[in-house]
Amino acid sequence: MPETDLPLLIETAKEAGALALKYWKKAPEAWDKGDGAGPVSEADLAVNALLEERLRGARPDYGWLSEESTDDPARLEARSTFIVDPIDGTRAFLAHDGGFAHALAVVRDGAVVAGVVHLPVHDLTYSATIDGPACLNGEQLRPGTQEALTGATVLTSKLSDNPSFWRHAQPDYHRHFRSSLAWRLCLVAEGRFDATISLRPAWEWDIAAASLIAQRAGLLATDRNGRALRFNRSPPQSSGLVVANPTLHEKFIENLAFWPD
């Protein structure tokens, strides 16, 4: 990995944030993608174009995977690939909620080696490399130490209330929600919540950057069955997500019903 990959991601993410803020609260044109994929706006596409220009311009030999770009199978042959979500939390963005993020990652041989999650409204920049600490605005992150499912604060959707997802009764944790999945992982890495789980397939662009940040903070980040996350796959999805400190993570995996791929 070039030494400048992380600075490149940080600089580009902040540039993306400045562009997104030009559209925020300005009623950008938006439409639904269909097939349950949610909304997209002209801001998403503008940010995507900027990211591709800056990142691929700097690393023309890297592959490219973005929520807002047509998937090019050539990425599967690239040793290094950018995986990005131009605006993670488009619903929040369109609702004038500042909880949207730009998520940028470099993946090499299936593993994330550099990741940045930037929230321009809140001036938050989470970052990590595969051999360095997880940081927020340059300060090292320290997650929480909650070990019991009962009473844990968990970032997840109402979907996780479905009893079919649990081996026995659903644990008595406190459910919270943020629109940006990438930010949820970072908030756990920051110690503001104890865990985040997603019991539906998770797109790689939502979790690549933030999974590295969580792992470098000392958390475990796996799919819902406890298996290691791998990236730049086809299709670009994991079977859900569980992120927590090792003790709490083990308890989630023990209590979640196994979900076949």
Buried (B, 14 or more C-beta within 10 A) or exposed (E): EEEEBBEBBBBBBBBBBEBBBEBBEEEBEBEEEEEEEEEBBEBBBBBBBBBBEBBBEBBEEBBBBBBBBEBEEEBBEBEBBBBBBBBBBBBBBBEEBBBBBBBBBBBBEEBBBBBBBBBBBEEBBBBBBBEEBBBBEEEEBEBBEBBEBEEBBBBBBEEBEEEEBBEEEBBEBEBBEBBBBBBBBBBBBBBEBBBBBBBBBBBBBBBBBBBBBBBBBBBBBBBBBBEEBBBBBEEBBBBBBBBBBEEBBBBBBEBBEEBEE
